[in-house]
Amino acid sequence: MDRLSQAFETSARRWELIVYPTLFAFIILAAYGFYLVFSLAKDVHYLAISVDSNMTVLASNMQSISDNMGQMSSNVRTMTVGVDSMARDVATLEPMLSSIEIMTQSMQSMTFTTATMREDLGSMNRSIGRPMHFMNSFMPW
């Protein structure tokens, strides 16, 4: 029995050489792990505060965007009314276009007639001009 107890003591000393440093290393690693978890929790807290403040700003900006979209929708409705009015005005101008085409044709005819009259007057001037020049020398005035 003495031998068994001595073998148990040597075995226990070997285990003490392994278990106590391992236990000490585990305690150090556990403390470091706690520090990492605590640091992570603190960073997540700051992140949550930052996201919350940014969400407030984002919500106010979204409200502004919504208001601007409402104004833009109103302006587009006004533009639609204006464009419809312009379409009606253009439809009214179509008969005037045919009248303007008729006026253009009439002006071309008048221009042609005036040119013909000019040629006829020039011809008459050439045919009467010479004898009249001769007769004017006899007239007292």
C-alpha positions in Angstrom: 0.0 0.0 0.0 2.9 2.3 0.7 4.0 1.8 -2.8 0.6 2.6 -4.2 0.4 5.8 -2.1 3.9 6.8 -3.2 3.0 6.2 -6.9 -0.2 8.2 -6.4 1.8 11.1 -4.9 4.3 11.2 -7.8 1.4 11.0 -10.2 -0.4 13.8 -8.4 2.8 16.0 -8.5 3.0 15.5 -12.2 -0.6 16.5 -12.6 0.0 19.5 -10.4 2.8 20.6 -12.7 0.4 20.4 -15.6 -3.0 21.4 -14.1 -1.9 24.5 -12.1 -0.2 26.3 -15.0 -3.0 25.3 -17.3 -5.6 26.6 -14.8 -3.6 29.9 -14.4 -3.5 30.2 -18.3 -7.2 29.5 -18.5 -7.9 32.3 -15.9 -5.8 34.7 -17.9 -7.5 33.7 -21.1 -11.0 34.0 -19.5 -10.1 37.5 -18.2 -8.9 38.5 -21.7 -12.1 37.1 -23.2 -14.2 39.0 -20.8 -12.3 42.2 -21.7 -12.9 41.5 -25.4 -16.6 40.9 -24.9 -16.9 44.0 -22.7 -15.0 46.1 -25.4 -17.2 44.6 -28.1 -20.4 45.5 -26.1 -19.1 49.0 -25.7 -18.4 49.4 -29.4 -21.8 48.0 -30.3 -23.4 50.5 -27.9 -21.6 53.4 -29.7 -22.6 52.0 -33.0 -26.2 51.8 -31.9 -26.1 55.5 -30.8 -24.5 56.5 -34.1 -27.1 54.6 -36.1 -29.9 56.1 -34.1 -28.8 59.7 -34.6 -28.2 59.0 -38.3 -31.6 57.4 -38.6 -33.1 60.6 -37.2 -31.3 62.7 -39.8 -32.4 60.2 -42.5 -36.0 60.4 -41.4 -36.0 64.2 -41.6 -34.4 64.0 -45.1 -37.0 61.5 -46.2 -39.7 63.9 -45.0 -38.1 66.6 -47.1 -37.9 64.3 -50.1 -41.6 63.4 -49.6 -42.5 67.1 -49.5 -40.5 67.8 -52.6 -42.1 64.9 -54.5 -45.5 66.4 -53.6 -44.5 69.7 -55.0 -43.0 68.1 -58.1 -46.3 66.1 -58.6 -48.2 69.4 -58.4 -45.9 71.1 -60.9 -46.2 68.2 -63.3 -50.0 68.4 -63.1 -49.8 72.2 -63.8 -47.5 71.4 -66.8 -50.0 68.8 -68.0 -52.7 71.4 -68.0 -50.5 73.8 -69.9 -49.5 71.2 -72.5 -53.1 70.3 -73.0 -53.9 73.9 -73.6 -51.0 74.2 -76.1 -52.4 71.1 -77.9 -55.8 72.8 -78.2 -54.2 76.0 -79.5 -52.2 74.1 -82.1 -55.3 72.3 -83.2 -56.9 75.8 -83.6 -54.0 76.9 -85.7 -54.3 74.1 -88.3 -57.1 75.8 -90.3 -55.1 79.0 -90.2 -52.2 77.0 -91.8 -54.4 76.2 -94.8 -55.4 79.9 -95.0 -51.8 80.9 -94.9 -51.0 78.5 -97.7 -53.8 80.1 -99.8 -52.4 83.5 -99.0 -48.9 82.4 -100.1 -50.3 81.2 -103.4 -52.2 84.5 -103.8 -49.0 86.5 -103.1 -47.1 84.5 -105.7 -49.8 85.2 -108.2 -49.8 88.9 -107.4 -46.0 89.0 -107.7 -46.1 87.3 -111.1 -48.8 89.8 -112.2 -46.8 92.8 -111.0 -43.8 91.5 -112.8 -45.8 91.2 -116.0 -47.2 94.7 -115.6 -43.6 96.0 -115.1 -42.6 94.3 -118.4 -45.6 95.7 -120.2 -44.9 99.2 -118.9 -41.3 98.9 -119.9 -42.4 97.9 -123.4 -44.8 100.7 -123.6 -42.2 103.2 -122.5 -39.9 102.0 -125.2 -42.5 102.2 -127.9 -43.9 105.7 -126.8 -40.8 107.2 -125.4 -39.0 107.9 -128.7 -41.9 109.6 -130.5 -42.8 111.5 -127.4 -39.3 112.7 -127.1 -39.4 114.0 -130.6 -42.8 115.7 -130.0 -41.7 117.2 -126.8 -39.2 119.3 -128.6 -42.2 121.0 -130.4 -44.3 121.7 -127.4 -43.9 125.1 -125.7 -44.0 124.0 -122.2 
